[in-house]
Amino acid sequence: MPNDFRYELIIYWSEPDQAFIAEVPELPGCAADGPSYQKALAAVQVVINEWIETAKELGRPIPKPRGRLLYA
């Protein structure tokens, strides 16, 4: 699944952090930030890969992307 990102992303501006935050609700704890929308998006793509690789190494389940979430 490398670089085939089908997880829903939430990207927003954080005033306290002075950065865009990109969260992946379906992957607990998976988030990244960046000074621009594009850099936050690029950073979260790296973090998604790392999250999935770590889950595999630990033998944990990897959620299948569900598409649009109701609470987002």
N, C-alpha and C positions, 0 to 999 in steps of 0.2 A: 503494500500500500504506500510506499514512499512517494511523496509529492502528489498523491491522489487524495486531496483533502475534501471530504464530503461532510465534515462536521460543521454544525452551525457555529458561527462566530458572533460575538458581541464586541463591537469596538466603540469606545466612547472616550471623551476627553476627561481627564482627571485634573481638576484645578489644583488640589493639594500636591499632586505629583508633577504637575506641569508636563504631562505626557499623555499620549493616547494609550489606553489599556485595551488589550485584546484578550478576551476570555473564551474558553471552549467549555460551555456548560456540561457537555456529555462526558468530558474527561476531567474528573475531579482534581482541582488544584492546577489545572493547565491554563496558564496565562502568560502574557508577555507584554512589554511596553515599548514605546518608541517616541521620539520627538515629533514624528509625523504619522499620519494614518498609514501610509505605505510602509514605513519602517516598522510599525507595530505589527502590521500584517505579515511582513517578511519574518520578523522575530517569532511570531506565534507559529508559523509553519515549521521552523526549526524545533520549537518546543514540542509541537505535536509529535514529530518524529522521535524526539528524545523520550517523551511520555510513553509512546508505544513500545520503543525498544526496552525501556526499563520495565514495563509491565511484562513483556515477554521474558526477560531475564529472571524476573521474580515469580514467573508462573501465574501471573494474575490475568483475569479475563480482560479482553479489550472490547469495549462496547462497540457495537455496530452503529454507524451513523443513522440517526432516525429522521433527519431533515428538520424542518421547522418545529421548534418547541412551542408549546402553548404559553409558557410563562415569559417568553422573551419579548 
